[in-house]
């Protein structure tokens, strides 16, 4: 039964997060689990909600938008965690409570304009590039603080903090240590920007050790993904 599978996955992930917190003297309540439900049916999200999960992450607007509409009756916080093109901003702002991939001024301006138009207030996390792969997105380390200032001044949005993906083939702890330094600098200028979105199924332990407040978990929670069909 699918509910039993999801419940088992959730229990395992919760155990891992709790252990990661305990190992570094953090309280379990300091870390929010974002269930990444891309390529998963709306029914999986409904089951997760019944099991107590309230934060859901998606990375493709063409899949996320209809799913969010179908599940509008649920008390969920929707996180958009994928790369965001400006031509998708209008749709994404319609359902996303927090956008994790803000990495350039043009995108900040587009989100702000659309949020004001729709009468919404959207959280923005600055995606920090921890490698040189442009396909993975992210602002360069030297640009993050200026971008934080722009988000803080923009209408219709609030600066939540930072996000990053550990580089492929590298030690995640080293990458998350860099992210922690960036997060600290951002918080010095913007004390309310306390969110640190880092860590996925493979590296959540390292992310928690280096201060992650939000971990984005898909595979460990829901099993291997099915291919997305456009």
BELBEL-V145417 format. One line per field, one symbol per residue. burial: b if it has 9 or more other C-alpha atoms within 8 Angstrom, else e. A space follows every 10 residues. Layout:
burial = ???
This chain:
burial = eeeebbbebb ebbeebbbeb bbeeeeebee bbbbbbbbbb ebebbbbbbe eebbbbbbbe bebbbebbee beeeeebbbb bbeeeeebbb bbbebbbbbb bbbeeebbbb bbbbbbeeeb bbbbbbbbbb eeeeeebbbb beebbebbeb bbebebbbbb bbbbebbeee ebbebbbbbb ebbebbbeee eebbbbbbbb bebbbbbbbb ebbbbbbbbb bbeebeeeee
